[in-house]
Amino acid sequence: MRKWIINMLAAGIGLLLLASVAYPLFLKVRTDTITVTNAGTKPIRSMAVTVCAADYLFHDISGGGQRTKTFSVTGDSGLRVQGQFADGTPIKGEFGYVTKQPARHRVEVVIHGDGSVTGRP
């Protein structure tokens, strides 16, 4: 009986150790990302991507440059982009839709030289 208890305790500890290693890896795989690409030649001074009622801010993206941030999907939401280039030209647009589901979201936002926005949710 004592050997059975020790074996069960060892198995329980092993499962806890496995879970403590696997959970952070699961979170890393599940991370949703927003990648902003400046397809123009003018640098972007600042801009925000709004999704799920949260603003994700990006600053100082050079012409042809790219930045990536992680975000959280808390529910169904469209994507809105607002900002400006260094010369003051406004950036504005809306596109796509994300839903809270098990799939990983890799949102791609492309800012064109005229301030228009295209993307893929």
C-alpha positions in Angstrom: 0.0 0.0 0.0 2.8 2.4 0.9 4.6 1.8 -2.4 1.3 2.5 -4.3 0.9 5.9 -2.5 4.5 6.8 -3.2 4.1 5.9 -6.9 0.8 8.0 -7.1 2.5 10.9 -5.4 5.5 10.7 -7.8 3.1 10.6 -10.8 1.2 13.6 -9.5 4.4 15.6 -9.0 5.5 14.6 -12.5 2.2 15.8 -14.0 2.5 19.1 -12.2 6.1 19.6 -13.5 5.0 18.7 -17.1 2.1 21.2 -16.8 4.4 24.0 -15.5 6.6 23.5 -18.6 3.8 23.0 -21.1 1.6 26.0 -20.1 4.1 28.7 -21.0 4.8 27.0 -24.3 1.1 26.9 -25.0 0.8 30.6 -24.3 3.7 31.3 -26.7 2.1 29.4 -29.5 -1.3 31.0 -28.8 0.1 34.6 -29.0 -1.8 36.8 -31.3 0.3 39.4 -33.2 -0.2 42.6 -35.1 2.5 43.4 -37.7 2.6 46.9 -39.2 4.5 47.4 -42.5 5.2 50.9 -43.8 4.9 50.4 -47.6 5.6 54.1 -48.2 8.8 56.0 -48.2 7.9 58.6 -45.5 8.5 57.6 -41.9 5.4 57.0 -39.7 5.5 59.3 -36.6 2.9 57.4 -34.6 -0.2 55.3 -35.1 -2.6 53.1 -33.2 -4.3 49.9 -34.1 -7.5 49.5 -32.2 -8.9 46.0 -31.7 -11.1 44.6 -28.9 -11.4 48.0 -27.4 -7.7 48.3 -26.8 -5.2 50.6 -28.6 -1.8 49.2 -29.7 0.6 52.0 -30.3 3.4 52.1 -32.9 6.0 54.8 -33.2 8.8 55.8 -35.6 8.5 53.2 -38.4 10.8 54.1 -41.2 9.8 53.8 -44.9 9.8 50.1 -45.7 10.1 49.3 -42.0 8.0 46.9 -40.0 7.0 46.5 -36.3 5.2 43.6 -34.5 3.4 43.6 -31.2 1.3 41.0 -29.4 -2.4 41.6 -28.6 -5.2 39.9 -26.8 -8.5 38.8 -28.4 -11.2 39.4 -25.8 -14.1 39.0 -28.1 -15.3 39.7 -31.7 -13.9 43.0 -33.1 -13.1 44.9 -36.2 -9.7 46.6 -36.7 -9.3 50.4 -36.9 -6.0 52.2 -37.7 -5.3 55.9 -37.0 -2.0 57.9 -37.0 0.2 60.2 -39.0 3.4 60.3 -41.0 6.3 62.5 -39.9 5.2 65.1 -42.5 1.7 65.3 -40.9 -0.2 63.2 -43.6 -2.9 61.4 -41.8 -3.2 57.6 -41.7 -6.7 56.2 -41.3 -8.6 53.0 -42.2 -10.6 50.1 -41.1 -10.5 46.5 -42.2 -11.1 42.9 -41.1 -12.5 41.2 -38.1 -11.1 38.9 -35.4 -13.1 36.5 -33.3 -12.3 34.8 -30.0 -11.5 31.3 -31.0 -8.7 28.8 -30.5 -6.9 29.8 -33.7 -3.9 32.1 -33.6 -4.4 35.6 -35.2 -1.6 37.1 -37.2 -2.9 40.5 -38.2 -1.0 42.2 -41.0 -1.5 46.0 -41.4 0.0 47.7 -44.5 0.3 51.5 -44.5 0.6 53.0 -48.0 2.3 56.3 -48.8 -1.0 58.2 -49.2 -2.2 57.2 -45.7 -4.5 54.4 -46.8 -4.6 51.1 -45.0 -5.0 47.5 -46.2 -4.5 44.4 -44.2 -5.3 40.8 -43.3 -6.8 39.8 -40.0 
